[in-house]
């Protein structure tokens, strides 16, 4: 996830939509983004429901990844034709959407400190396995667009691809908890994923800030260097 929004720093200098992008490619990306939005939003509710049922911090934090991918791809779908300033405002709103459930995951972890009960290993493995399937499908759908349109499409692809690694970590956690009847591995992994959630929100916000500055420059407005 973290790399999904920020690892390719060269992409930060590239426009979210390339000026020479084929209009047909842009339309195809928007259609793909809408499918990815539907898949991620649907599985967000599945994963967060299971996480609350078995009191898993890591699974709850991982569900935020699906909300992040939903936000990024929704931004692609609705905002490709918008002005820089409008995209900047939408991006900041998306960053806030990511932060709120991440904060809820922190609260969940703190509450679990007093009673670090082990989450059900089978539920962890099965739910994370489903997440791998969804993220793999999304990465496959986005792969054809990652070099054709701009940095937003590449960010969406990387986010989906890298989320597979987090899902694999939760499967490994499920196997560990079969032999170690403790909730602490779940809490530790959950807090690590929360950190990645906050990093992703920060990256989304920074991209939005860059678009806001670009909009001000195009409009000839004064830019505060502080």
Buried (B, 14 or more C-beta within 10 A) or exposed (E): BBBBBBBBEEBBEEBBBBEEBEEEBBEBBBEBBBBBBEBBBEBBEBBBEBBEEBBBBBBBBBBBBBBBBBBBBBBBBBBBEBEBBBBBBBBBEBBEBBBEBBEBBBEBBEEBEEEBEBBBBEBBBBBBBBBBEBBBBBBEBBBBBBEBBBBBBBBBBBBBBBBBEBBBBBBBBBEBBEEEEEBEBBBBBBBBBBBBBBBBBBBBBBBBBBBBBBBBEEEEEEEEEE
